[in-house]
Each structure stands twice: as C-alpha cells, then as structure tokens.
Amino acid sequence: KSDCVKILNSQDQTVPKIDYAIWLHFETCPEELNRILSLHNFSSETISTKGLKIDGPSANEKWFNPASLGDSVFVFNYKKDDYGNGQTIYSSLDSTKVFCIDVLD
C-alpha cells in the first residue's frame, strides 16, 4: 500500500563498500509493514529504547533516532549472509513509524 508510506528522511548507499548502508525513516500503515516483513525471514524482539545505541555512520545523524518511537520498540532483523548484509527495522509498537538500516556490501 504505497499510499500509506511517507518517507521522512533517508541516506542512500551511493558507493557500495564505502557507504555503510541505506538509512531510512518513514511512516506507514501496519499492513504495509507486515508486507515488508514478509519479504524475508526476520527475527523479532521487543526492546527498551532506554540507552539504545545504533552503530554506523548515519547513526550520528540527528534524524536517525529509533528511541524517538517510544519507551519500547519492535526490532526486526534479517541476516542475509555471514558478511553483515541484511536489514534491521525498528518499529513503533503501533507499526506506523519505522527506522530501517539496509546493508548490502
């Protein structure tokens, strides 16, 4: 449902191997987030955002802040291979606000 997706901020992976990942912040509807999660075999957990630290170059950008989603968030991880490729998705508990890190080397 692309009509319920609103990109709020992003950092593209312009140069593979130099740029760490695609960094994305967007709003969506729960149905679209479920569709995205159905594309891979994601593991999931609910974590506290207190003291949450994100690694990587764009983690220092003020806009990339999964802790802004609330006291707790869903974290979905997909590991494509043993080289660090995959996705990490941080979602608000109502599945309407999302931060995503997509690593492809």
N, C-alpha and C positions, 0 to 999 in steps of 0.2 A: 504494500500500500504506500506508494511513493508520495501520495498526497498528505500523509501524516508525518513525513520526515522533514525536519528543518535543521540544516547544518548551521551550527552556531560558530564554530571555529575549526580550523584544520591546519595541519602542517604536512605537506606531501613528502614522499620519499623520492626526491628529484634524482639523486645519484645513488643507485644501489651500491652497497658495500661501504659508502661514506655516510649517507643519511641512514640513521638507525631504523626508522620505521615511519609509517603513516600514523599520525596522531589526529584524532577526530573527536569532536564534541558535538552531539546532536540531540534533538528532541524527537520522539517518535511515539507511536501507539504500541501497546503491548502485543498486538497481533503481528506487527512488523518485526519487533524484536524477536518474537518466537520464530518467525520465518528465518531471520538471520541466524539464529542459534541452531536451526535445523540443518544448516548447510554443512556443519562439521560435528564431530563428536566432542563437545565441550564438557569439561568437568565444571562443577559449580560449588560454590560455598557462599555463605553469608558472613561478612566480616564487619568489625567495628572500624569506623574511619578515624578513630582517635589515634593520633600518631602515625597515620598512614603515610608511607614514603613510596614514591614512584621513581624508578631508575630510568635514565636515558636523557638525551639532550633536551627534548621538549618538555621533560618533566619540570624543568625550571621556569617554563612559561607560566605567567600568572593565570592564563585561561585554562590550562590543563590541571584541574583540581577535583578529582573524584570525591574528596572529602566534602565538597560543597553539596553533594547529593543527600546528605543527612548523616545521622549518627551511625547507621549501618547501610551497607550496600551489598548487592549481589555481585560476585566476581565469577566470570566465566572464562575458562582457559582452554585453548585449543593448541596442542603442541603438534606441529606438522612433521617435525623431524628432530634429530639429536643435535642440530646446528643452531637452535634457538629460534627457528622460524615458527610462526603461528600467530595467534591473536589472544589478547586479553581484553575483556569487556567488563567495564564497571557500570552497573545499572542501579538507578534508584529503585527502592522497593516496590514502587508502583509501575516500574518498567516504562517510564516515559522520558527519562533523562539518562543519557548514556555518554560515557567516555570510552574510546577504543584505541588500542595500540595494535597495529598490524605490522609484524616484522616479516620481511621477505628479503633474504640475502641473495 
